[in-house]
Amino acid sequence: MTETENKRRYPRVRVPKNALVAWKNGSQKFVSPVENLALGGLFIRTKDPLNAGTMLQLVFNTPQGQVRVRAVVRNVKAGEGMGVAIVSMEQEDRGRLDQWLKKLSTQDHAVETRG
């Protein structure tokens, strides 16, 4: 069953303005700001987003420690960025991400996304 843009499994939260994600596709490595984040995915701000369907490896820091995930580009906004879906992560990474998201959501960072 395909998730529609308006029906997300996990609520997105806005992250602090200084939140960055390191990501790579093959041998190309980048660092970009994160707009919003959820257990199921995130929106990465980049002027040169990759094509939908591209697999990525992501690393970002949380107050609980580093989180590493594998993700796939789901949607692209030309010149703005890309929405990526997390496809796999270790249990420890999921725990760190979940703790950070819970902390952020209690700080009134919850956002309504337009897709």
N, C-alpha and C positions, 0 to 999 in steps of 0.2 A: 504494500500500500504506500503510495507516494504522499509525502507531506506537502500540503499547499503552503504558500507563503504566509497566509494568515492564520494557520493552525500549527503552531510550534509545539513540540513535545515539552520543551523546557523554556521557561521565561527568560528573556534576554535582560541583562542589566547593563547599565552604562558604567564603564570603568573610569578610573581617574585619568585625567588628560595626559599624564605622562606614561601611561601604560603602553608598552611596546611588545611586539612579537617578532622573533627571529624566525624566518621561514626559508625553506630551500626547495628547489625543484631541480633535481639532478645535481649538477655542480654549481648552479647559480644560487647565491645566498643574498638575502635581503633582510632589512629591519624596517618595520613599519608601525605606525600607530594603530591601536585597536579602538574601534568606535563602541562596540558592544560585544557582550560575551554571554554564553550559556553553556550548560553541560553538553549541548548538542552541536554547538558551532559558534562562530564569531564573524564580525565584519572587519576586514582589514582595509585600512586606508592606503591606497597606492595609486599613483597616476598611471601606472602600467599594469593593470590586472591581467592575470593569466586567463586562458580560455576555460569555460565551463568543462568539467570532467577531468581537469588536471589534478594529479595527486601531489600533495605537499607534505613536508615534515615541518612541524612547528615547535618552537620552544619559547615559553614565556615564564617570567618570574611572578610569583605570588608571595605574600607575606609568609605563607606556610612552606615555601620552597619552589624549586623549579618544576615546571610541568612540560612534558613532552607528549605530543600527539601526532597521529597521522590524520590527514584531512583531505577532502576533495572539494574543488571549487564548484559551487552550486549555481551561483548567479554572479553576473558581472555588471557593474555600472561604469561605463567607459569614463576614464579620467578621474573617477572617484575611488573605486576600490572593488573588493570582491567579498561575497558572502561564502564562507566555507563551512562544510559540515564535518564534524569530527567523526572519523570512521573507526578509530581504535586508539586506546591508551591503556597503560598499565593501571592496575587497581590503586596503587599508591598515588599516581598522578591524578586519577579521578577523585580520590579523597581530598587531595590538596586543592584541586579546582573547586570542588563542591563546598569546602569550608570557606574559601575566598568569596564565592558567589553568595553564600548565605550572609556573610559579613557585609558585602556591598549592598545586598537587597535590604538589609535592615537600616542602611544609611540613606535610604530614599533615592537610590540610583536606578530604580526600576524604570524601564522605558517601554513605550509603545513603539513597535517598529512598523514601518510602512512596507516591509517586504524585502 
